[in-house]
């Protein structure tokens, strides 16, 4: 089992920045990908950014150039630096850890990001 705890959400004005953190614990040896997803009421959860164990990254088009995902394998922590925030970035942000070979996903409880315009 893997446990994920997010932190760093909050209220910020449009144009501002926030940094989300996700601390992972448990059986991490088979986790090869970690990332961030977000969800607003009435919509499906969507990919924000993911990073593999080797450091390869993938971003949603909506956040490219504004968000940066990074991973500290020694600390089992993944970060999401969010700059130039927009009101449409308002959502509940979830941390994800994935064992790709078995299609197994672990999720945190989420951290709320609210961007005021």
FENCOR-V28564 format. One record per run of one state. SS is the DSSP state (a for helix, b for strand, c for the rest). FROM is the first residue (numbers start at 1). TO is the last residue. If there is no record, write none. Layout:
ss=SS from=FROM to=TO
ss=SS from=FROM to=TO
//
This chain:
ss=c from=1 to=1
ss=b from=2 to=7
ss=c from=8 to=9
ss=b from=10 to=13
ss=c from=14 to=17
ss=b from=18 to=26
ss=c from=27 to=32
ss=b from=33 to=39
ss=c from=40 to=45
ss=b from=46 to=52
ss=c from=53 to=56
ss=b from=57 to=59
ss=c from=60 to=60
ss=a from=61 to=63
ss=c from=64 to=66
ss=b from=67 to=72
ss=c from=73 to=76
ss=b from=77 to=82
ss=c from=83 to=86
ss=a from=87 to=89
ss=c from=90 to=90
ss=b from=91 to=99
ss=a from=100 to=102
ss=c from=103 to=103
ss=b from=104 to=107
ss=c from=108 to=110
ss=b from=111 to=116
ss=c from=117 to=117
//
